[in-house]
Amino acid sequence: MDVSVIIPVYNEEENLKPLFARLCSAMDTLGKSWEVIFTNDGSTDSSGTILKEFCKERDNVRLIDFNGNFGQHTAIIAGFEKASGDVIITLDADLQNPPEEIGKLLQKIDEGYDTVGGYRKVREDTAMRRYCSKFVNFARDKMTNIRMKDQGCMLRAYKRNIVQAILQTNERSLFIPALAYTYSEHPTDVEVEHSARAAGESKYNMYKLIRLNFDLITGFTLVPLQMFTLFGFLSSFGSFTLVVILLFRRFFLGSEAEGVFTLFAMLFFLISVAIVGIGLIGEYIGRIYKVVQSRPKYVIKEIVGFNDNAK
């Protein structure tokens, strides 16, 4: 098999049929043997039924049906484990990244790159989402050695050796594009089109986006902890200086009341900083906790189409 396309699905019933038609048309023109693996991530609409119909229509369509909702990146990992292609493509089901752009990624793979990420030059998203994305990309770029142009675009291509390296990790909070970048010898990016969502709503609200990006930063760098350590040294020096000033004002200027209130204000500030620092440490410990639990990443209810050997 030349190419495997992995598509995680969660409540996308309105987008699946046009997605499948466009995907088949785009892939059939490339002259490569290919398969598509849909992972139904616990959809509560008719997505699962529609995907089973696709499996009946073509013998290169596979379905992994989860027993619940385990998350987009976990759904992609399940597809990675079943994929047989030399090149593995990831694609969202919402049609915001057109399947017709897959050829651009494969062209870069043929040029010798082992990881190819799509980046959206013109994004059809809300202004708030665009600005938040720019900020997160900037923070990731400064805190880690990961130099992706667009970490939020899931239209990406990986050679099989990169996917095999990802599958060897034992992490629970996964961010596949960043993980692939760390294992790649020759990564690159290519501009792709981006469309407004045709139907349905985004499955990533603001909380989930913050949660995902926090996992990214804490999963690939210790810079946040190091920043708090540095801030702790600076705060200690500042606190010592403040105590000296307050003692001077108390004994030589008699400004007792003002000094006490200032001291309490500084104390409350430092306590709040300490609480944030404890929470940050808890995030790192929580990642360790998830790994040592050794729980399965996902539970499969049904798989369809993997007994077929047709290409």
Residue pairs with C-beta under 8 A, 6 or more apart in sequence:
1 33
1 34
1 35
1 84
1 85
1 86
1 311
2 32
2 33
2 34
2 85
2 86
2 87
3 27
3 30
3 32
3 33
3 34
3 35
3 85
3 86
3 87
3 88
3 89
3 102
3 106
4 34
4 35
4 36
4 37
4 79
4 83
4 84
4 85
4 87
4 88
4 89
5 23
5 27
5 34
5 35
5 36
5 37
5 88
5 89
5 90
5 91
5 99
5 102
6 36
6 37
6 39
6 76
6 79
6 80
6 83
6 88
6 89
6 90
6 91
7 19
7 36
7 37
7 38
7 39
7 79
7 90
7 91
7 92
7 93
8 38
8 39
8 41
8 72
8 75
8 76
8 79
8 92
8 93
9 16
9 38
9 39
9 40
9 41
9 43
9 47
9 51
9 75
9 93
10 40
10 41
10 42
10 43
10 47
10 69
10 72
10 75
10 93
10 203
11 43
11 44
11 45
11 47
11 200
11 203
12 19
12 43
12 47
12 93
12 94
12 200
13 43
13 45
13 46
13 47
13 50
13 200
14 198
14 199
14 200
15 93
15 94
15 95
15 198
15 199
15 200
16 47
16 50
16 51
16 54
16 93
17 50
18 95
18 198
19 93
19 95
19 99
20 54
22 95
22 98
22 99
22 100
23 36
23 91
23 99
24 58
26 99
26 100
26 102
26 103
27 34
27 36
27 99
27 102
30 102
30 103
30 106
32 106
33 311
34 60
34 85
34 311
35 60
35 61
35 62
35 83
35 84
35 85
35 311
36 60
36 61
36 62
37 62
37 63
37 64
37 79
37 82
37 83
38 51
38 54
38 61
38 62
38 63
38 64
38 93
39 63
39 64
39 66
39 75
39 76
39 78
39 79
40 47
40 48
40 51
40 63
40 64
40 65
40 66
41 66
41 69
41 70
41 71
41 72
41 74
41 75
42 66
42 67
42 68
42 69
42 70
48 65
51 63
51 65
51 304
52 63
52 304
54 61
54 63
55 61
55 62
55 63
55 304
55 305
59 305
59 308
59 310
60 308
60 310
60 311
61 305
62 82
62 303
62 304
62 305
62 306
63 302
63 303
63 304
63 305
64 75
64 78
64 79
64 82
64 300
64 303
65 300
65 301
65 302
65 303
65 304
66 75
66 78
66 298
66 299
66 300
66 301
67 298
67 299
67 300
67 301
68 299
70 297
70 298
70 299
72 154
72 203
73 174
73 175
73 176
74 174
74 297
74 298
75 298
76 90
76 176
77 166
77 167
77 174
77 176
77 297
77 298
78 297
78 298
78 300
79 88
79 90
80 88
80 163
80 166
80 167
81 167
82 303
82 306
83 163
85 160
86 159
86 160
87 106
87 109
87 157
87 158
87 159
87 160
88 157
88 158
88 159
88 160
88 163
89 102
89 105
89 106
89 155
89 156
89 157
89 158
90 154
90 155
90 156
90 158
90 176
91 97
91 99
91 102
91 154
91 155
92 154
92 155
94 197
94 198
94 200
94 202
95 195
95 197
95 198
96 124
96 194
96 195
96 196
96 197
97 118
97 120
97 153
97 154
97 155
97 192
97 193
97 194
97 195
98 192
98 193
98 195
100 193
101 118
101 155
101 192
101 193
102 155
102 157
104 118
104 190
104 191
104 192
105 116
105 118
105 155
105 156
105 157
105 190
105 192
106 157
108 116
108 157
108 188
108 190
109 116
109 157
109 159
112 186
113 186
113 187
113 188
114 158
114 159
114 161
114 162
114 184
114 185
114 186
114 187
115 156
115 157
115 158
115 159
115 162
115 180
115 181
115 183
115 184
115 186
115 187
115 188
116 156
116 157
116 158
116 187
116 188
116 189
116 190
117 148
117 149
117 150
117 153
117 156
117 177
117 181
117 187
117 188
117 189
117 190
118 150
118 153
118 155
118 156
118 189
118 190
118 191
118 192
119 148
119 149
119 150
119 153
119 189
119 190
119 191
119 192
120 150
120 152
120 153
120 191
120 192
120 193
120 194
121 191
121 194
122 194
123 129
123 130
123 133
123 194
124 194
124 195
124 196
124 197
125 133
129 209
132 206
132 209
133 150
133 152
136 151
136 213
137 148
137 149
137 150
137 151
139 213
139 217
140 146
140 148
140 151
140 178
140 213
140 216
140 217
141 147
143 217
143 221
143 223
143 224
144 178
144 217
144 220
144 221
144 223
145 182
146 178
146 181
146 182
146 220
147 181
148 177
148 178
148 181
148 189
149 189
150 189
151 175
151 177
151 178
151 216
153 192
153 194
154 177
155 192
156 177
156 180
158 166
158 180
162 180
162 183
162 184
163 180
165 183
166 176
166 179
166 180
166 183
169 179
170 291
171 179
171 219
171 287
171 291
172 287
172 290
172 291
172 297
173 215
173 218
173 219
173 287
173 290
175 212
175 215
175 216
175 219
175 220
178 216
178 219
178 220
180 187
181 187
182 220
204 212
214 283
217 223
217 224
218 224
218 280
218 283
218 284
218 287
219 287
224 280
225 280
225 281
225 284
228 276
228 277
228 280
231 273
232 277
235 270
235 273
239 266
239 270
242 262
242 263
242 266
246 259
246 262
246 263
249 255
249 258
249 259
250 256
250 259
